[in-house]
Amino acid sequence: MNFTDLKLIDPIAKAIKEEGYTQPTPIQEQAIPSILLGRDLLGTAQTGTGKTAAFGIPILQNLSLKKEKNRHIKALILTPTRELAIQIEESFKAYGRHLPLKTLVVFGGVKQGAQEAGLKKGVDILVATPGRLLDFISQGLISLKNLEIFVLDEADRMLDMGFVHDVKKVLKLLPAKRQTLFFSATFPDEIKNLANSMLTNPVKVAVAPVSATADTIQQKVYFVEKENKLDLLTHILQHDISESVLVFSRTKHGADKIARKLQKSKISAEAIHGNKSQNARQNALNNFKSGKTRILVATDIAARGIDIDELKYVLNFELSDVSETYVHRIGRTGRAGAEGKSISFVDGLDLVNLKNTEKLIGKKIPVERDHPFHTDDLVVQKRDSNNKPFNPNQGQQSSGNAKKTRPQEKEEIGFRKVKNKNFFRKK
């Protein structure tokens, strides 16, 4: 199927052609016709499948065909992170560049003046994060009474980041008669219940399970002692990889530490995480996209909020305790059929996560032994209640002064205790 088979209006068809799109992805092929018909939709899609275009294109077409041209908020896209919100707005502006519709993004972490001014000029399509949306509603700057289309994007990420209560507050403010599009990569029970409460006789679209990693991504594991990880990363970037690399760190502090180490080794690197200001985060992302910065070090808050064309390498400095996060991380590469490579550093603290990840994706990840820090002697280490290496000689804390992981940081990294007790030794 080609985009020309989807009965798109000329202004959108022209914009899509200018974007270089010829054939729709599976989720676009399945979702666009149903959304054009005004149906509610429940979408399950692996990251990098073209989900934004799947709902953005038909929303633009349906709104452009409305006889009423008053400029009020007709469509709302609610998404968990600032980075993702910005990218969605950029996509809407690209697909709707030949239409008179006005799109605006609002998010927290910045002064509200510019966003407030944009709202006062009139908006057809609003992209928002939950906190700033509710703030503007409470100030009387946003009204949703004329809303026709509501999109909840990355619903499971909303749950991970503690936004579900905010989402429920927003739902109470929406008109009962509306089209609702619900997207989530995973469906824990709370997300299923939320979807059931929002949708009416939805079309269900599932293009790939979250356990699937793209066949176009070459995956490898590097066994390395924890104290050698920074040196191994520097070695790889100086001798094996000359292209841009997106590096994922478990914590914000760890991301900053990795970036500083690389900078000292004359490798251009920046960190992006929740403690950075919005301007700093956006500048770092823009520098990485443009090639000015070669290495971007990110925490998991950015795992589904970074979209970089033709990114070839993703490197997991540590594996997440949440196995599904691995799929989302490496999904930043190998997008739209392109080839990509993922590298995961594994020390004793990562071994259980590796086992759980391989179980989730249904295959063993090959081990790369051809590097100067390879070890065959890793032993599983457990973490204590502070997410620190467990020292059996000192109870549940390796140090009386051990710094506790802050609740915000636990939320960002998808913190949870590993339930798998079948610890093992790698030989």
C-alpha positions as CSV (number, residue, x, y, z in Angstrom):
1,M,0.0,0.0,0.0
2,N,1.1,3.6,-0.7
3,F,-0.1,6.8,1.0
4,T,-1.9,7.6,-2.2
5,D,-4.3,4.7,-1.4
6,L,-5.4,6.3,1.9
7,K,-7.6,8.9,0.3
8,L,-5.8,11.9,1.8
9,I,-6.6,15.4,0.7
10,D,-4.2,17.2,-1.6
11,P,-2.5,19.5,1.0
12,I,-1.7,16.6,3.3
13,A,-0.6,14.3,0.4
14,K,1.7,17.1,-0.8
15,A,3.2,17.6,2.7
16,I,3.8,13.8,3.1
17,K,5.5,13.6,-0.2
18,E,7.7,16.5,0.8
19,E,8.6,14.6,4.0
20,G,9.8,11.7,1.8
21,Y,7.0,9.3,2.9
22,T,5.8,6.9,0.2
23,Q,4.5,3.8,2.0
24,P,2.7,3.8,5.4
25,T,4.0,1.8,8.2
26,P,1.7,-1.0,9.5
27,I,0.2,1.1,12.3
28,Q,-0.4,4.0,9.8
29,E,-2.0,1.6,7.3
30,Q,-4.3,0.2,10.0
31,A,-5.1,3.3,12.0
32,I,-5.5,6.1,9.5
33,P,-8.7,4.8,7.7
34,S,-10.5,4.1,11.0
35,I,-9.6,7.5,12.5
36,L,-10.7,9.2,9.3
37,L,-14.1,7.5,9.9
38,G,-14.3,9.0,13.4
39,R,-13.9,5.8,15.3
40,D,-12.3,5.5,18.7
41,L,-9.0,3.6,18.5
42,L,-6.9,1.5,20.9
43,G,-3.4,1.3,19.6
44,T,-0.5,-0.9,20.7
45,A,2.7,-0.1,18.9
46,Q,6.4,-0.6,19.4
47,T,8.4,2.6,19.6
48,G,9.6,3.9,16.2
49,T,6.7,2.6,14.2
50,G,5.4,5.9,13.0
51,K,2.6,6.3,15.6
52,T,2.5,10.1,15.5
53,A,1.8,10.2,11.8
54,A,-0.8,7.4,12.4
55,F,-3.0,9.8,14.4
56,G,-1.6,13.2,13.3
57,I,-2.5,12.8,9.6
58,P,-6.1,11.8,10.0
59,I,-6.7,14.4,12.7
60,L,-5.4,17.2,10.4
61,Q,-7.6,15.9,7.6
62,N,-10.8,15.6,9.6
63,L,-10.3,19.1,11.2
64,S,-9.5,20.7,7.9
65,L,-12.8,19.4,6.4
66,K,-14.9,21.0,9.2
67,K,-17.2,23.8,8.0
68,E,-16.8,25.7,11.2
69,K,-13.5,27.7,11.1
70,N,-13.6,29.3,14.5
71,R,-10.2,29.0,16.2
72,H,-10.7,27.1,19.4
73,I,-9.1,23.9,20.7
74,K,-10.6,21.1,18.7
75,A,-8.0,18.4,19.3
76,L,-5.8,17.7,22.3
77,I,-2.8,15.4,22.4
78,L,-1.7,14.6,25.9
79,T,1.8,13.2,26.2
80,P,4.1,12.6,29.2
81,T,7.4,14.4,28.4
82,R,8.4,17.8,27.1
83,E,10.7,16.3,24.5
84,L,7.9,14.1,23.1
85,A,5.4,17.0,23.1
86,I,7.8,19.2,21.1
87,Q,8.3,16.4,18.6
88,I,4.6,15.8,18.2
89,E,4.0,19.5,17.5
90,E,6.8,19.5,14.9
91,S,5.2,16.5,13.2
92,F,1.8,18.2,13.1
93,K,3.3,21.3,11.6
94,A,5.1,19.3,9.0
95,Y,2.1,17.3,7.9
96,G,-0.2,20.3,8.1
97,R,2.1,22.9,6.5
98,H,-0.3,23.5,3.7
99,L,-3.3,23.8,5.9
100,P,-4.6,26.8,7.8
101,L,-4.8,24.9,11.1
102,K,-2.9,26.3,14.1
103,T,-0.9,23.9,16.4
104,L,0.6,24.8,19.7
105,V,2.6,22.9,22.3
106,V,2.5,23.7,26.1
107,F,4.7,22.1,28.8
108,G,6.2,22.9,32.1
109,G,9.7,23.8,33.2
110,V,9.7,27.2,31.3
111,K,8.0,30.6,31.9
112,Q,4.5,30.5,30.6
113,G,4.5,33.9,28.8
114,A,5.2,32.7,25.3
115,Q,2.8,29.8,25.6
116,E,0.1,32.0,27.1
117,A,0.5,34.4,24.2
118,G,0.1,31.6,21.7
119,L,-3.1,30.4,23.3
120,K,-4.6,33.9,23.2
121,K,-4.0,34.0,19.4
122,G,-6.2,30.9,19.0
123,V,-5.3,27.3,18.6
124,D,-6.9,24.4,16.7
125,I,-4.6,21.6,17.9
126,L,-3.0,21.6,21.3
127,V,-0.1,19.3,22.4
128,A,0.4,19.3,26.1
129,T,2.0,17.7,29.1
130,P,-0.4,17.0,32.0
131,G,0.9,19.4,34.6
132,R,1.1,22.5,32.4
133,L,-2.3,21.7,30.9
134,L,-4.1,21.6,34.2
135,D,-2.2,24.7,35.4
136,F,-3.5,26.7,32.3
137,I,-7.0,25.3,32.8
138,S,-7.0,26.4,36.4
139,Q,-5.9,29.9,35.3
140,G,-8.7,30.1,32.8
141,L,-6.3,30.2,29.8
142,I,-7.5,26.9,28.3
143,S,-11.1,25.7,27.7
144,L,-11.8,22.2,26.5
145,K,-15.5,22.6,26.0
146,N,-15.3,22.6,22.2
147,L,-12.9,19.6,22.0
148,E,-13.7,17.0,19.3
149,I,-10.7,14.7,19.4
150,F,-8.6,13.6,22.4
151,V,-5.4,11.6,22.1
152,L,-3.7,10.0,25.0
153,D,-0.2,9.1,23.9
154,E,2.3,6.8,25.8
155,A,-0.3,5.9,28.4
156,D,2.0,3.4,30.1
157,R,4.7,6.1,30.4
158,M,2.1,8.3,32.0
159,L,1.7,5.5,34.6
160,D,5.5,5.1,35.1
161,M,5.9,8.8,35.7
162,G,3.0,9.1,38.1
163,F,0.7,11.1,35.8
164,V,-2.4,8.8,35.8
165,H,-4.2,10.9,38.4
166,D,-3.6,14.0,36.3
167,V,-4.9,12.2,33.3
168,K,-8.1,11.3,35.2
169,K,-8.5,15.0,36.1
170,V,-8.3,16.0,32.5
171,L,-10.8,13.3,31.4
172,K,-13.4,14.9,33.7
173,L,-13.1,18.2,31.8
174,L,-13.6,16.7,28.3
175,P,-16.9,16.7,26.5
176,A,-18.7,13.3,26.7
177,K,-19.1,13.3,22.9
178,R,-15.7,13.1,21.4
179,Q,-13.4,10.8,19.4
180,T,-10.7,9.2,21.6
181,L,-7.4,7.7,20.5
182,F,-5.5,5.7,23.1
183,F,-1.9,4.6,22.5
184,S,0.3,2.6,24.8
185,A,3.3,0.3,24.2
186,T,2.4,-1.9,27.2
187,F,-1.0,-2.7,28.9
188,P,-0.7,-3.4,32.6
189,D,-4.1,-3.7,34.4
190,E,-4.3,0.0,35.4
191,I,-3.8,1.0,31.8
192,K,-6.4,-1.5,30.6
193,N,-8.9,-0.1,33.1
194,L,-8.2,3.5,32.0
195,A,-8.6,2.6,28.3
196,N,-11.9,0.8,29.1
197,S,-13.2,3.9,30.9
198,M,-12.3,6.2,28.0
199,L,-13.1,4.4,24.8
200,T,-16.4,3.5,23.0
201,N,-16.4,0.4,20.8
202,P,-12.8,1.1,19.7
203,V,-11.0,-0.3,16.7
204,K,-8.0,-2.2,18.1
205,V,-4.6,-1.9,16.3
206,A,-1.6,-3.9,17.4
207,V,1.4,-4.0,15.2
208,A,4.1,-5.5,17.4
209,P,4.3,-6.7,21.0
210,V,6.5,-4.7,23.3
211,S,8.7,-7.8,23.7
212,A,9.7,-7.5,20.0
213,T,13.0,-5.8,19.0
214,A,13.3,-4.7,15.4
215,D,15.1,-7.3,13.2
216,T,17.1,-4.4,11.8
217,I,18.9,-3.8,15.1
218,Q,22.1,-5.8,15.7
219,Q,22.3,-6.4,19.5
220,K,25.5,-7.2,21.5
221,V,26.4,-7.5,25.1
222,Y,29.8,-6.5,26.6
223,F,30.7,-8.2,29.9
224,V,32.7,-5.8,32.0
225,E,33.4,-5.1,35.6
226,K,31.6,-2.0,37.0
227,E,34.8,-0.1,37.6
228,N,35.9,-0.5,34.0
229,K,32.7,0.7,32.3
230,L,33.8,4.3,31.8
231,D,37.1,3.2,30.4
232,L,35.4,0.7,28.1
233,L,33.0,3.3,26.8
234,T,35.9,5.7,26.1
235,H,37.8,3.0,24.3
236,I,34.9,2.0,22.1
237,L,34.2,5.7,21.1
238,Q,37.9,6.3,20.4
239,H,38.7,3.1,18.5
240,D,35.6,1.3,17.3
241,I,32.8,3.9,16.7
242,S,33.2,7.2,15.0
243,E,29.4,8.0,14.5
244,S,27.0,9.6,17.0
245,V,25.9,7.4,19.9
246,L,22.9,7.7,22.3
247,V,24.0,6.4,25.7
248,F,21.5,5.5,28.4
249,S,22.4,5.8,32.0
250,R,20.4,4.5,35.0
251,T,20.5,7.8,37.0
252,K,20.8,11.5,36.4
253,H,24.0,11.7,38.4
254,G,25.4,8.8,36.3
255,A,24.5,10.6,33.1
256,D,26.4,13.7,34.2
257,K,29.4,11.6,35.3
258,I,29.6,9.8,31.9
259,A,29.4,13.1,30.0
260,R,32.2,14.6,32.1
261,K,34.4,11.6,31.6
262,L,33.9,11.7,27.8
263,Q,34.6,15.5,27.7
264,K,37.9,14.9,29.6
265,S,38.8,12.4,26.9
266,K,38.1,15.0,24.2
267,I,34.9,13.4,23.1
268,S,32.0,15.9,22.6
269,A,29.2,14.8,25.0
270,E,26.2,16.3,26.8
271,A,23.7,14.8,29.3
272,I,20.0,15.2,29.2
273,H,17.7,14.4,32.2
274,G,15.0,15.7,34.4
275,N,17.2,18.0,36.5
276,K,18.3,20.0,33.4
277,S,16.3,23.1,32.5
278,Q,14.1,22.9,29.5
279,N,16.4,25.1,27.5
280,A,19.4,23.1,28.4
281,R,17.6,19.9,27.4
282,Q,16.4,21.2,24.1
283,N,19.8,22.7,23.3
284,A,21.5,19.4,24.1
285,L,19.0,17.5,21.9
286,N,19.4,20.0,19.0
287,N,23.2,19.8,19.3
288,F,23.0,16.0,19.0
289,K,20.6,16.1,16.1
290,S,22.8,18.5,14.2
291,G,26.0,16.6,14.9
292,K,27.6,19.3,16.9
293,T,27.6,17.0,19.9
294,R,28.6,13.4,19.1
295,I,27.4,11.7,22.3
296,L,24.1,12.3,24.1
297,V,23.8,10.7,27.5
298,A,20.2,10.2,28.6
299,T,18.2,8.8,31.5
300,D,15.1,6.6,30.8
301,I,12.9,9.6,30.9
302,A,14.1,10.2,27.3
303,A,13.8,6.6,26.2
304,R,10.6,7.3,24.2
305,G,11.1,11.1,23.8
306,I,14.0,11.2,21.5
307,D,13.6,10.9,17.7
308,I,16.7,11.2,15.7
309,D,16.8,10.4,12.0
310,E,19.3,7.7,11.0
311,L,20.7,7.2,14.5
312,K,22.9,4.1,14.2
313,Y,24.1,3.4,17.7
314,V,22.4,3.1,21.1
315,L,24.5,2.0,24.1
316,N,23.1,0.9,27.4
317,F,25.7,1.8,30.1
318,E,23.5,-0.1,32.5
319,L,20.5,-2.3,31.9
320,S,17.2,-1.1,33.4
321,D,15.4,-3.1,36.1
322,V,12.3,-3.0,33.8
323,S,12.9,-5.3,30.9
324,E,10.5,-3.6,28.6
325,T,12.7,-0.4,28.9
326,Y,15.4,-2.3,26.9
327,V,13.0,-2.5,23.9
328,H,12.2,1.2,24.1
329,R,15.8,2.3,24.5
330,I,17.2,0.4,21.5
331,G,14.1,1.4,19.6
332,R,15.8,4.8,19.2
333,T,17.8,3.1,16.4
334,G,16.8,0.8,13.5
335,R,13.8,3.1,12.9
336,A,11.6,3.0,9.7
337,G,13.5,-0.1,8.4
338,A,17.0,1.4,8.8
339,E,19.8,-0.7,10.3
340,G,21.0,0.0,13.8
341,K,23.2,-1.4,16.5
342,S,22.8,-1.7,20.2
343,I,25.5,-2.3,22.8
344,S,24.8,-3.2,26.4
345,F,27.4,-3.1,29.2
346,V,26.8,-5.8,31.7
347,D,28.4,-6.1,35.1
348,G,27.4,-8.2,38.2
349,L,24.6,-5.9,39.0
350,D,23.2,-6.2,35.4
351,L,23.2,-10.0,35.1
352,V,19.7,-10.6,36.4
353,N,18.4,-7.8,34.3
354,L,20.1,-9.4,31.3
355,K,18.5,-12.7,32.0
356,N,15.0,-11.1,32.3
357,T,15.5,-9.0,29.2
358,E,16.5,-12.1,27.1
359,K,13.5,-13.9,28.4
360,L,11.2,-11.0,27.4
361,I,12.6,-10.6,23.9
362,G,12.8,-14.4,23.4
363,K,16.4,-14.7,22.3
364,K,20.0,-14.6,23.6
365,I,21.9,-11.5,23.0
366,P,25.4,-12.3,21.5
367,V,28.4,-11.5,23.8
368,E,31.2,-9.4,22.3
369,R,34.5,-10.7,23.8
370,D,36.8,-8.8,21.5
371,H,37.5,-5.8,23.8
372,P,40.2,-5.1,26.3
373,F,37.9,-5.2,29.4
374,H,36.1,-8.5,28.8
375,T,35.6,-10.8,31.7
376,D,34.2,-14.3,32.0
377,D,34.1,-14.1,35.8
378,L,31.1,-11.9,36.5
379,V,29.0,-12.9,39.6
380,V,25.5,-11.8,40.2
381,Q,25.2,-9.0,42.7
382,K,22.0,-8.0,44.4
383,R,21.0,-4.4,45.2
384,D,19.9,-3.2,48.7
385,S,16.9,-1.0,49.4
386,N,18.8,2.1,48.2
387,N,19.5,0.5,44.9
388,K,23.2,0.1,46.0
389,P,25.3,-3.1,45.7
390,F,24.2,-5.3,48.6
391,N,26.9,-6.0,51.2
392,P,25.9,-9.0,53.3
393,N,28.4,-8.1,56.0
394,Q,26.7,-4.8,56.6
395,G,23.0,-5.7,56.5
396,Q,20.9,-3.8,54.0
397,Q,23.2,-0.9,53.6
398,S,26.7,-0.9,52.2
399,S,27.5,2.3,54.2
400,G,25.9,4.0,57.1
401,N,26.0,7.2,55.0
402,A,24.6,5.6,51.9
403,K,22.7,8.2,49.9
404,K,19.1,7.1,49.4
405,T,17.6,7.1,46.0
406,R,15.1,10.0,45.8
407,P,11.5,9.1,45.0
408,Q,11.7,11.2,41.8
409,E,14.8,9.3,40.7
410,K,13.2,6.0,41.4
411,E,10.2,7.1,39.3
412,E,12.5,8.2,36.4
413,I,14.5,5.0,36.2
414,G,11.5,2.7,36.5
415,F,12.8,1.5,39.9
416,R,11.6,-1.8,41.2
417,K,13.0,-4.7,43.2
418,V,14.0,-7.7,41.0
419,K,11.6,-10.6,41.8
420,N,13.6,-13.2,40.0
421,K,15.4,-15.2,42.7
422,N,17.1,-17.7,40.3
423,F,20.5,-16.0,40.4
424,F,23.2,-17.5,38.3
425,R,26.8,-17.3,37.5
426,K,28.1,-16.5,34.0
427,K,30.9,-18.7,32.7
